[in-house]
Amino acid sequence: MKIKNNRLVRIMLVLSVLINLALAIFIFVIGKGPAHSPKEMIIKELRFSPEQTKAYETLIFSHRSEIKNKEEKLHTLKNVLYQSISDTNALDNRKMLYFEMNKVHQEIEEIHYHHFEEIYRLCRDHQKVYFQQLLEKLPMIFTPRPPKK
């Protein structure tokens, strides 16, 4: 009986170690996942050198500033729009606000497009293939993710 208990204990110990090892590997791999931000993913995917990374970070600063200004403008327009809900005579004003909001959305997309043109210009010839591959991944990179719990 003692031999069977020792064997059972050893089997349980080995299984426990294997399960813990598998769990640790799983957590490490899942925890790492892809790059944590679009910036990190782009640097990694394009295999930027330190100099290119620094230039890219400068582009990001400028891009964020431009986008922030447009988003503030959009926010202001939305506030004016929703303030007009109780004004039954504001139909023409609402149409103008819709037009202005659409224009700002278009400007935001133009800023994004220009930003990626600038990133492309940072690429060396051998990196342009990586850039083309990156373009296919852009929808996944910039899709909003649910907040972490």
N, C-alpha and C positions, 0 to 999 in steps of 0.2 A: 504494500500500500504506500509506503514511504517513497519508493522508486517512482510510482505513478504520480504522486504529488509533486516530486522534484521535477519530473518531466513536464507536468502541466504548468508548473511555475515558470520553467524555462521557456516553454512555448508562449505563455502569456507575456513574459518579459520581452521576448523577441518581437512579438506582434505589437506590443506597446511601443517599442523603440521604432519599428517600421512605420507605424501610424503617425507617431510624433515627427519622424523625419519627413514623411510625405506631407504632413500638414505644414511643417516649417517651409518646405520647398514651395508648396502651393501659395502660402502667404507671401513669401518672398517674391515669387513670380507675379502674382496678382497685384501685390502692393507696389511693385516697380511699375508695371504696365508700360504704356507708351509715355512719351515725353509729357510732362505735366502741364505745359502751356503751349499755345501755338508758336510762341517765340522759340522755345526749346526744341519743339518738333521741327520747325523750319531750319534752325541751325544744324540740327542733327541730319535731317534728310538731305540738305544741300551740301553737307560736309564743309561748312565754312571754316576758314582759318581764323585765328584770333583777330587778325586785322579786319577781315570781312565781318566778323561778329561785331566788332566795335562800330563799324560803319552801319551795320544793320540796326544796332541799338539806337544810333542817332536817327535813322529813318523812323524807327518805332516811336521815338519821342515826338517827332514832328507829326507823324500820322495820328497819334493819340490826341495831340493838341487840336489838330484840324477837326477830327471827329467829335471831340468834346464840344467845340464851338458850334458845330452843326446840330448836335443833339440838344444843346441848350436852346438854340433857335427853334428847333422842333418842339421842345417842351413849352416854350413861350407861346407858340402858335396854338398848340393843343389847349393850353390854359384859356386863351382868348376864345377858341372855338367852344369849349364847354361852358364858358361863362355866358355864351349867347343862347344857351338852351331855352331859357325863359323868355327870350326876346323873339316874338313871333314875326317881327318885321326884319329879321337879320338874315333872310335867305341869301341875298346877294353877297353879304359879308361872309357867310359860311362857305359859299362857293369859292370866293376868293381865298379863304383860309385853306380849303382843300387843295386848291391849285398851289398855294405857297408851300404847303406841307409836302405835296408830291414833288415839288421842285427841290426841296431840301433833301428828300429821300434820294432823288436822282444825284444830287451833288455828293451825298455820302457814298453812293456806289461809285461815282467817278473818282473820289478820293481813294477808295479801296483799290480800284483798278490801277490808278497811278502808283499807289504804294507797291503793288506787285510788279509793275513795270520797273520801278526803281530796284526792287530786290533782284529782278532778272538781270539788270545791268551790273549788279554786284558780282554775279556769277562769272567764273572763268569758263572758258570754252568747255572743258571736261565736265563742269557742273551743270551745264544747260540741259543735259539728259536728265539729271536728277530733278531739275526744276520742272520739266515736262511731267515727270512722274508725280511730283508734288501737286501739280495742278489737278490731277485726278483725285487726290485725297482732300482737296480743300473743303468740299462740303462736309466731310467727316470732322475735319479739324475745327471748323467754325460753327458747327451745329451746337446750339446751347445744350449743356448737360444738366441733368437734374442736380439740385444741391446735395452735397454729401450730408448724410444723417449723423 
